[in-house]
């Protein structure tokens, strides 16, 4: 029985056929070239296309590439190709369940910070891997930062994205170990110092748990452990 996929070169093909599909010989070469041609025709860079099979072997099978590009354009992204090249995993994300709710969340964060000089789209364009985080984590990080960073309104898109992508444990420890508020200029470097001081996430959670036992009424810690409870 022939298990090889039936590839008709005369018919439009979905470039998101799983790149792990087992093909061999000439058929494998033709299939990979078809996939590469699909990306090239839609404006992807030579570097991205040349690394398609090596670096990005798990591109989504859920959406046709041209449809996903149109969806991203319709959502207000100026350069969806660049967005995908920076974060290929976005191809596997649902608009309804993931992309749109996260855009709405960051728009709410901009309102919370009284930022009206740029949009949620620009925040994600500055650091697309932010799409890979859960909404609860982004929301938690934003709430912590709100009252512990000087003039959040002054944050530029990349600065805000770089802060929102930080683990909430790192930001909490930075807040509790500092006598002054974080600033737009030094927040990421200070939080990075915390990352180097603790070997594991559990080490950080143990520190915060001990702190919470001593300060059970602290609203930030209560919110954090309500969202991420310690395991029994």
Phi and psi in degrees as a GROMACS rama.xvg file:
@    title "Ramachandran Plot"
@    xaxis  label "Phi"
@    yaxis  label "Psi"
@TYPE xy
-87.1965  115.399  UNK-2
-94.4411  1.90932  UNK-3
-73.5042  140.433  UNK-4
-63.4606  142.641  UNK-5
-86.7759  106.328  UNK-6
-104.968  114.458  UNK-7
-100.803  108.355  UNK-8
-67.9532  -14.3032  UNK-9
-89.6857  -7.64901  UNK-10
-110.45  145.171  UNK-11
-59.0991  135.729  UNK-12
-117.08  146.543  UNK-13
-77.2019  116.654  UNK-14
-68.9115  -2.13441  UNK-15
-98.9951  18.6778  UNK-16
-55.7597  134.18  UNK-17
-51.7509  121.733  UNK-18
-68.6746  -6.34554  UNK-19
-88.6987  -2.39963  UNK-20
-53.1579  133.966  UNK-21
-79.3032  111.592  UNK-22
-132.954  162.476  UNK-23
-142.865  161.184  UNK-24
58.3863  -141.173  UNK-25
-61.0228  -35.6492  UNK-26
-62.1551  -40.8334  UNK-27
-62.7939  -43.0652  UNK-28
-63.9195  -44.2913  UNK-29
-64.3728  -41.5358  UNK-30
-66.0998  -44.88  UNK-31
-63.7924  -40.883  UNK-32
-65.5871  -37.1766  UNK-33
-61.823  -42.7298  UNK-34
-64.391  -43.3428  UNK-35
-63.2541  -41.3897  UNK-36
-62.131  -36.4278  UNK-37
-60.9022  -42.6399  UNK-38
-71.0065  -42.1738  UNK-39
-61.3471  -43.4583  UNK-40
-62.895  -24.3752  UNK-41
-98.6192  8.61143  UNK-42
99.9805  9.64246  UNK-43
-74.3886  151.075  UNK-44
-69.8856  156.956  UNK-45
-59.6446  -39.2623  UNK-46
-62.67  -45.002  UNK-47
-62.6537  -46.4523  UNK-48
-65.3765  -40.547  UNK-49
-66.4817  -24.8716  UNK-50
-99.4824  11.7313  UNK-51
-55.9525  -49.0537  UNK-52
-78.9557  -27.3938  UNK-53
-84.2344  -46.6893  UNK-54
-93.9555  -26.4169  UNK-55
-127.124  62.0624  UNK-56
-79.7296  -1.74765  UNK-57
-125.013  33.6512  UNK-58
-59.935  148.516  UNK-59
-59.6159  144.482  UNK-60
-98.5353  2.60856  UNK-61
-80.0616  -35.4284  UNK-62
-125.329  144.029  UNK-63
-68.4595  138.308  UNK-64
-58.1171  -47.0236  UNK-65
-65.0324  -34.0948  UNK-66
-66.1658  -42.7555  UNK-67
-65.5134  -38.8006  UNK-68
-62.5817  -41.5695  UNK-69
-64.0933  -42.2941  UNK-70
-59.9689  -43.3846  UNK-71
-66.2501  -39.2586  UNK-72
-63.7853  -45.1821  UNK-73
-63.7969  -25.9874  UNK-74
-80.588  -2.51347  UNK-75
101.387  8.6046  UNK-76
-82.4601  127.68  UNK-77
-72.6297  -32.3062  UNK-78
-137.299  79.3992  UNK-79
-63.1498  -29.0825  UNK-80
-62.7543  -46.7408  UNK-81
-62.7315  -37.7944  UNK-82
-60.7341  -45.6277  UNK-83
-67.898  -39.5722  UNK-84
-63.549  -34.438  UNK-85
-77.7052  -29.1559  UNK-86
-145.217  77.3434  UNK-87
-56.5905  -25.7023  UNK-88
-61.8508  -17.2108  UNK-89
-62.7496  -22.9061  UNK-90
-63.9446  -23.4863  UNK-91
-97.5446  3.57886  UNK-92
-93.4824  137.725  UNK-93
-78.0249  136.33  UNK-94
-65.035  -47.1981  UNK-95
-64.5593  -41.5333  UNK-96
-97.6748  -14.283  UNK-97
-132.818  -62.8092  UNK-98
-66.0188  -51.9776  UNK-99
-62.2364  -46.9861  UNK-100
-59.7414  -34.745  UNK-101
-72.9717  -36.8426  UNK-102
-61.9626  -41.5084  UNK-103
-65.8808  -39.34  UNK-104
-61.9701  -47.6905  UNK-105
-68.3288  -32.183  UNK-106
-61.5299  -39.8982  UNK-107
-65.6486  -37.0438  UNK-108
-65.2249  -40.1606  UNK-109
-60.688  -40.116  UNK-110
-64.7827  -42.2282  UNK-111
-60.5723  -37.2113  UNK-112
-89.5578  1.53882  UNK-113
59.6463  40.3068  UNK-114
-101.058  120.305  UNK-115
-128.642  14.2911  UNK-116
-93.3428  -7.26785  UNK-117
-155.763  174.25  UNK-118
-112.092  169.271  UNK-119
-60.5985  -37.406  UNK-120
-57.5954  -41.8558  UNK-121
-66.8252  -31.7528  UNK-122
-64.0826  -48.0795  UNK-123
-69.1437  -34.9187  UNK-124
-64.8415  -30.8917  UNK-125
-73.6222  -25.2167  UNK-126
-154.541  77.1565  UNK-127
-56.188  -29.5587  UNK-128
-59.1523  -12.5293  UNK-129
-57.8629  -28.1425  UNK-130
-62.7596  -21.6742  UNK-131
-81.0097  -6.43431  UNK-132
-90.699  153.516  UNK-133
-72.8482  148.689  UNK-134
-60.3701  -38.9221  UNK-135
-59.9862  -38.4234  UNK-136
-69.4952  -44.5451  UNK-137
-60.7791  -43.8088  UNK-138
-62.7369  -44.5686  UNK-139
-60.3428  -48.0275  UNK-140
-60.1435  -42.4984  UNK-141
-62.7345  -40.6697  UNK-142
-66.675  -39.3376  UNK-143
-63.6899  -45.6153  UNK-144
-67.0764  -32.1121  UNK-145
-49.6813  -46.7385  UNK-146
-100.754  5.89069  UNK-147
-130.066  21.6871  UNK-148
-133.142  135.208  UNK-149
-69.1824  130.304  UNK-150
46.9418  65.32  UNK-151
-57.236  -23.3017  UNK-152
-62.4234  -22.0598  UNK-153
-83.9221  -6.59524  UNK-154
-65.6296  134.396  UNK-155
-86.8427  163.854  UNK-156
-51.6788  -47.7743  UNK-157
-66.2478  -37.7578  UNK-158
-64.0916  -45.046  UNK-159
-62.9513  -46.3282  UNK-160
-60.7192  -40.7092  UNK-161
-65.4445  -27.4564  UNK-162
-82.1082  -41.9453  UNK-163
-65.0741  -24.919  UNK-164
-83.3941  -8.62011  UNK-165
-71.6053  148.915  UNK-166
-66.3254  134.964  UNK-167
-59.5246  -28.9999  UNK-168
-61.7242  -41.8223  UNK-169
-64.485  -39.6956  UNK-170
-70.3045  -42.2194  UNK-171
-59.5713  -46.4427  UNK-172
-64.116  -39.308  UNK-173
-58.8257  -41.9193  UNK-174
-64.0753  -46.6602  UNK-175
-76.9167  -19.9582  UNK-176
-96.915  2.75412  UNK-177
-115.175  145.054  UNK-178
-88.9428  -7.13533  UNK-179
-134.259  163.413  UNK-180
-69.8173  155.443  UNK-181
-70.0858  155.254  UNK-182
-120.617  161.169  UNK-183
-58.8203  -32.6789  UNK-184
-76.837  -35.0207  UNK-185
-115.933  -0.159924  UNK-186
-59.1348  -48.8502  UNK-187
-64.6928  -40.8603  UNK-188
-67.623  -37.7278  UNK-189
-66.9369  -40.4814  UNK-190
-67.044  -36.1644  UNK-191
-61.68  -33.4005  UNK-192
-64.1377  -35.7989  UNK-193
-65.3079  -41.1327  UNK-194
-58.1946  -35.5508  UNK-195
-78.4741  -20.6518  UNK-196
-82.7679  -18.6529  UNK-197
-123.588  128.762  UNK-198
-70.8427  -37.2351  UNK-199
-133.861  163.9  UNK-200
-62.2325  -37.2877  UNK-201
-64.8138  -33.9249  UNK-202
-61.0477  -41.8839  UNK-203
-67.6123  -41.6011  UNK-204
-67.2352  -34.0431  UNK-205
-64.6142  -42.786  UNK-206
-60.2958  -45.6762  UNK-207
-68.2721  -35.5795  UNK-208
-64.7514  -43.1409  UNK-209
-62.7135  -39.5495  UNK-210
-64.5096  -39.254  UNK-211
-66.9757  -36.4914  UNK-212
-62.6012  -33.5056  UNK-213
-84.0212  -19.6519  UNK-214
-134.014  64.2459  UNK-215
-64.8848  -14.5792  UNK-216
-95.5584  -1.15996  UNK-217
-65.3331  123.199  UNK-218
-67.6449  -38.9931  UNK-219
-63.8938  -47.3821  UNK-220
-66.5062  -36.9524  UNK-221
-64.4272  -43.8966  UNK-222
-62.4703  -42.4411  UNK-223
-61.8401  -48.0549  UNK-224
-77.811  -18.244  UNK-225
-71.0489  -33.1744  UNK-226
-82.6468  -39.9562  UNK-227
-126.148  75.5324  UNK-228
-64.7076  150.075  UNK-229
-70.734  144.362  UNK-230
-73.674  141.946  UNK-231
